[in-house]
Amino acid sequence: MNNIFAWTVFGILVCGMMFLDLGVFNRKAHEVKIKEALIWSGLWIGLAFLFNLGILIFRGHEMAMKFLAGYLLEESLSVDNLFVFLLIFNFFKVPSHYQHKTLYWGIMGAIIFRIIFIAAGVTLISRFHWILYIFGALLIVTAYKLAFGEEKEVDPAKNPLVKIFRKFMPVTEDYEHEKFFVLRGEKKYATPLVVVLLVIATTDIVFAMDSIPAVLGITTDSFVVYTSNIFAVLGLRSIFFALAGLMRLFRYLNYGLSVVLAFIGVKMLVSGFFYIPVGVALVAVASILGISILISVLRPASGLGS
């Protein structure tokens, strides 16, 4: 598949879906119900698999396997983001009918930052292969922290960007419908939605520090890394609304994710001496996550003494 053609198809697909999402189906602010969220989640996941089929046809089996492994890994790591989004919305008391639009623009910011991070990561690895070993070591450290409850904690009140923003821009006390900025007399004010948006965007940057090195452990092909990453991020909003009340059910998922990160980290560290086929990596990631979810369902919190 010609690179320019592939990037063009991906760009048109994403832009078209984002326009339909906010410009047509969600033009008016409303609370996203579970049924609607499930439909959109299924649509985004379906598009990702359809896109993967296109990669299979035009770029071959191995590249399609890498996309699928990267997509599965990124979507799973995004579960952490769901907990944080819930924390942020609760902290700022964001009305449910404003949350979709706020997440929409937060995801748009995430897309821009991930372009920068992925381009930098791929460039560094292509020029300095030993960077791969550093990424691998970082993933193993992250896996340890995730397994033992030392993962990053997010306190919206301590976000430095928000503190700087408040010094230069006055913020209204209350939400002004779904507006981000309002005029009062001749002075422009930001609404609390802007603050929420800043917190979501900067939080995603923190999570990208872990997730992007993880997918770079699967492949360094910039097209596969970026498209699998973005499809996972785009589907995150719908999955958030679908699982907001159910996320805590998967109590062992963090342990599964820690094992996955450790596996990818080891794969990076031994890449110069031992090649682990992408098919093996895909089966390992899917199996580990599937087992952790199954155990979570079979052994819910209420059934344990802990």
Rosetta blueprint (number, residue, H / E / L):
1 M L
2 N L
3 N H
4 I H
5 F H
6 A H
7 W H
8 T H
9 V H
10 F H
11 G H
12 I H
13 L H
14 V H
15 C H
16 G H
17 M H
18 M H
19 F H
20 L H
21 D H
22 L H
23 G H
24 V H
25 F H
26 N L
27 R L
28 K L
29 A L
30 H L
31 E L
32 V L
33 K L
34 I H
35 K H
36 E H
37 A H
38 L H
39 I H
40 W H
41 S H
42 G H
43 L H
44 W H
45 I H
46 G H
47 L H
48 A H
49 F H
50 L H
51 F H
52 N H
53 L H
54 G H
55 I H
56 L H
57 I H
58 F H
59 R H
60 G L
61 H H
62 E H
63 M H
64 A H
65 M H
66 K H
67 F H
68 L H
69 A H
70 G H
71 Y H
72 L H
73 L H
74 E H
75 E H
76 S H
77 L H
78 S L
79 V H
80 D H
81 N H
82 L H
83 F H
84 V H
85 F H
86 L H
87 L H
88 I H
89 F H
90 N H
91 F H
92 F L
93 K L
94 V L
95 P L
96 S H
97 H H
98 Y H
99 Q H
100 H H
101 K H
102 T H
103 L H
104 Y H
105 W H
106 G H
107 I H
108 M H
109 G H
110 A H
111 I H
112 I H
113 F H
114 R H
115 I H
116 I H
117 F H
118 I H
119 A H
120 A H
121 G H
122 V H
123 T H
124 L H
125 I H
126 S H
127 R H
128 F L
129 H L
130 W L
131 I H
132 L H
133 Y H
134 I H
135 F H
136 G H
137 A H
138 L H
139 L H
140 I H
141 V H
142 T H
143 A H
144 Y H
145 K H
146 L H
147 A H
148 F L
149 G L
150 E L
151 E L
152 K L
153 E L
154 V L
155 D L
156 P H
157 A H
158 K H
159 N L
160 P H
161 L H
162 V H
163 K H
164 I H
165 F H
166 R H
167 K H
168 F H
169 M L
170 P L
171 V E
172 T L
173 E L
174 D L
175 Y L
176 E L
177 H L
178 E L
179 K L
180 F L
181 F E
182 V E
183 L E
184 R E
185 G L
186 E L
187 K E
188 K E
189 Y E
190 A E
191 T L
192 P H
193 L H
194 V H
195 V H
196 V H
197 L H
198 L H
199 V H
200 I H
201 A H
202 T H
203 T H
204 D H
205 I H
206 V H
207 F H
208 A H
209 M H
210 D H
211 S H
212 I H
213 P H
214 A H
215 V H
216 L H
217 G L
218 I L
219 T L
220 T L
221 D L
222 S H
223 F H
224 V H
225 V H
226 Y H
227 T H
228 S H
229 N H
230 I H
231 F H
232 A H
233 V H
234 L H
235 G H
236 L H
237 R H
238 S H
239 I H
240 F H
241 F H
242 A H
243 L H
244 A L
245 G L
246 L L
247 M H
248 R H
249 L H
250 F L
251 R L
252 Y L
253 L H
254 N H
255 Y H
256 G H
257 L H
258 S H
259 V H
260 V H
261 L H
262 A H
263 F H
264 I H
265 G H
266 V H
267 K H
268 M H
269 L H
270 V L
271 S L
272 G L
273 F L
274 F L
275 Y L
276 I L
277 P L
278 V H
279 G H
280 V H
281 A H
282 L H
283 V H
284 A H
285 V H
286 A H
287 S H
288 I H
289 L H
290 G H
291 I H
292 S H
293 I H
294 L H
295 I H
296 S H
297 V H
298 L H
299 R L
300 P L
301 A H
302 S H
303 G H
304 L L
305 G L
306 S L
